[in-house]
């Protein structure tokens, strides 16, 4: 991934869940918050309710592939956490791409939060 680092620290995940904004559909919720860095940070959360290790790893691969194909269109300077919801293992990367392009990118752009921490002037 060109402009993205992987989130591995639990504190960053918790900060996104608690203080970030989110966009959701039936199978995926994306939490985002500005990180004041020149790169995006990307994390995936898949719970045990989604199935065994094989299903959870398949969901992670699908989410990573969808994000990778839309990465150039994403605004820079945000923490993004993809959280799997119901029936995520039945979806394809095309469904993830469609969701990112139609809902996530516009929501991040319209959130009013800039990566430097200031709000957009209206």
C-alpha positions as CSV (number, residue, x, y, z in Angstrom):
1,X,0.0,0.0,0.0
2,X,1.4,3.3,-1.1
3,X,0.2,5.9,1.4
4,X,-0.9,3.6,4.2
5,X,0.6,2.1,7.4
6,X,-1.0,-0.8,9.3
7,X,-2.5,-0.1,12.7
8,X,-1.3,-2.7,15.3
9,X,-1.6,-0.7,18.5
10,X,-4.8,-1.2,20.5
11,X,-4.8,2.4,21.6
12,X,-5.2,3.6,18.1
13,X,-8.1,1.2,17.5
14,X,-9.8,2.4,20.6
15,X,-9.4,6.0,19.8
16,X,-11.0,5.4,16.4
17,X,-13.9,3.5,18.0
18,X,-14.5,6.1,20.7
19,X,-13.8,9.5,19.2
20,X,-13.9,8.9,15.5
21,X,-16.8,9.1,13.1
22,X,-18.2,6.1,11.3
23,X,-20.0,5.0,8.1
24,X,-21.8,1.7,7.9
25,X,-23.6,-0.7,5.7
26,X,-24.9,-4.2,6.4
27,X,-21.6,-6.0,6.4
28,X,-19.0,-3.3,7.2
29,X,-18.5,-0.3,9.5
30,X,-15.6,2.1,8.8
31,X,-14.4,4.3,11.7
32,X,-12.2,7.2,10.8
33,X,-10.4,10.0,12.6
34,X,-7.6,12.4,11.7
35,X,-4.1,11.4,12.7
36,X,-2.0,14.5,11.9
37,X,0.4,12.4,9.8
38,X,1.3,12.5,6.1
39,X,0.0,8.9,5.7
40,X,-3.2,7.0,6.4
41,X,-3.2,4.2,9.0
42,X,-5.4,1.2,8.3
43,X,-6.7,-1.5,10.6
44,X,-9.2,-4.3,10.4
45,X,-11.3,-5.7,13.2
46,X,-13.0,-9.1,12.8
47,X,-14.6,-10.7,15.8
48,X,-15.0,-14.4,16.5
49,X,-18.8,-14.2,15.8
50,X,-17.8,-14.0,12.1
51,X,-16.6,-17.7,12.1
52,X,-13.4,-19.6,12.4
53,X,-10.0,-18.5,11.5
54,X,-10.4,-19.3,7.8
55,X,-13.5,-17.1,7.5
56,X,-11.9,-14.3,9.5
57,X,-8.8,-14.3,7.4
58,X,-10.8,-14.4,4.2
59,X,-12.7,-11.3,5.4
60,X,-9.4,-9.5,6.1
61,X,-8.1,-10.3,2.7
62,X,-11.3,-9.0,1.1
63,X,-11.2,-5.8,3.1
64,X,-7.5,-5.2,2.3
65,X,-8.0,-5.8,-1.4
66,X,-10.9,-3.4,-1.5
67,X,-9.0,-0.7,0.3
68,X,-5.8,-1.2,-1.8
69,X,-7.8,-0.6,-5.0
70,X,-9.4,2.6,-3.6
71,X,-6.3,3.8,-1.7
72,X,-5.3,6.5,-4.3
73,X,-8.8,8.1,-4.0
74,X,-8.7,8.3,-0.2
75,X,-7.8,11.6,1.5
76,X,-4.5,11.5,3.3
77,X,-4.0,11.9,7.1
78,X,-6.7,9.6,8.6
79,X,-6.9,6.5,10.8
80,X,-9.3,4.1,9.2
81,X,-10.6,1.0,11.0
82,X,-12.7,-1.5,9.1
83,X,-15.0,-3.5,11.4
84,X,-16.7,-6.6,10.0
85,X,-20.4,-7.0,10.6
86,X,-23.0,-9.7,9.7
87,X,-22.5,-11.8,6.6
88,X,-19.1,-10.2,5.8
89,X,-17.7,-13.5,4.6
90,X,-20.3,-13.7,1.8
91,X,-19.2,-10.4,0.2
92,X,-16.6,-9.8,-2.4
93,X,-13.9,-7.1,-2.8
94,X,-16.2,-5.4,-5.4
95,X,-18.8,-4.9,-2.7
96,X,-16.2,-3.3,-0.5
97,X,-14.9,-1.1,-3.3
98,X,-18.4,0.1,-4.1
99,X,-19.0,0.9,-0.4
100,X,-15.7,2.8,-0.1
101,X,-16.3,4.9,-3.2
102,X,-20.0,5.7,-2.6
103,X,-20.0,6.2,1.2
104,X,-16.6,6.3,2.9
105,X,-14.7,8.7,0.7
106,X,-17.6,11.3,0.6
107,X,-18.1,10.9,4.4
108,X,-14.4,11.5,5.1
109,X,-14.4,14.6,2.8
110,X,-17.6,16.0,4.2
111,X,-16.8,15.3,7.9
112,X,-15.4,18.8,8.4
113,X,-12.3,17.4,10.1
114,X,-9.0,18.1,8.4
115,X,-6.0,15.9,9.0
116,X,-4.2,18.8,10.8
117,X,-7.0,18.9,13.4
118,X,-8.7,22.1,12.2
119,X,-12.2,22.3,10.8
120,X,-13.1,23.3,7.2
121,X,-14.4,26.8,6.7
122,X,-17.9,26.8,5.3
